[in-house]
Amino acid sequence: MKKIDIHKMTDAELAGKLKELKSELFNLRFRHASGQLENPLSIRNCKRDIARVNTEIRARELKA
C-alpha cells in the first residue's frame, strides 16, 4: 500500500482499513505459528501498512 493511496482515503475508510489490516495480521501470525505461512515477509509488510495508516490518522488529528 502506498502513502498516496492512504492520503486519499477518508477518515471512515482509514478506520475500516486499519481494522482490516489488524485482522489480516492476526491471521498471518496464526498461520505462521501453525507453519502454514509461505511468505514470512508478509507479516512485516502488514505491520508497515498498519503503521502507515496509524501515521496518517495521527497527522489528521494534529492538523484538526
N, C-alpha and C positions, 0 to 999 in steps of 0.2 A: 504494500500500500504506500502510495506516495504522499508527501506532505501537501501537495497541491490538491489532491483528492479530499483529504481531510479538511483542508481550509475551506473548501466549497460547501461542506455539509452544514446543515442547520444544527442547532443545539439538540433538538429531539433526535435527529439522525445520529449525532455523536454519542448520545446516551445509549441508543439502541445498538450501535456498532461496538461500544465498549462492553455491553452485556454479552453480545455475540462472541467477541474475542475472548472474554474470560471463560465462557463455556467451552470454546474451542481449546483453550489452553488446558482446562481440566481434562478434556477428552484426550488430548495429546499426552499429558502426564500419565493418565491411566493406561493408555496403550503402551507407553514407554516402560512402565513398571511391569506390565504383563509380557513384554518382549515382542510386541506386535508392531512397533513403530519402525517404519522403513527408513525414514529420514530424520535423524535426531536434530538437525538444524532447523526443522520446522518449529520446534519449541522456542528457539532463540528468535526466530522471525516473528512469531506470535507475540512474544514478550515485547519486542521492539515496537510492534504495531500498537500494543496496549499503551506503551509509553508515549508514542506519538499522539494518540487520541487524548490521553490524560494531559499532555502538554498543551494541546490546543484548547481543551476545556478550561484549564487554568489561565491561559493567556486571555481568553474571553472574559473570565471572571475579573481579572485585574484591569482589563480595559473598561469594563462597565462601571 
